[in-house]
């Protein structure tokens, strides 16, 4: 289950709309806010707890 998700959607004219969903609540955010959140995701490390904590990036 994701704690937070971000979305970039385009209308028929190619204009982007950015949204963030957190705790089952979706709100529209600015392009700058979208890229700030995206950058945090990009720098995140995936951790697997299948057989104890391990760093998947190794």
Buried (B, 14 or more C-beta within 10 A) or exposed (E): EEEEEBEEEEEEEEEEEBBBBEEEEEEEBEEEBBBEBEEEEEEEEEEEEEEEEEEEEE
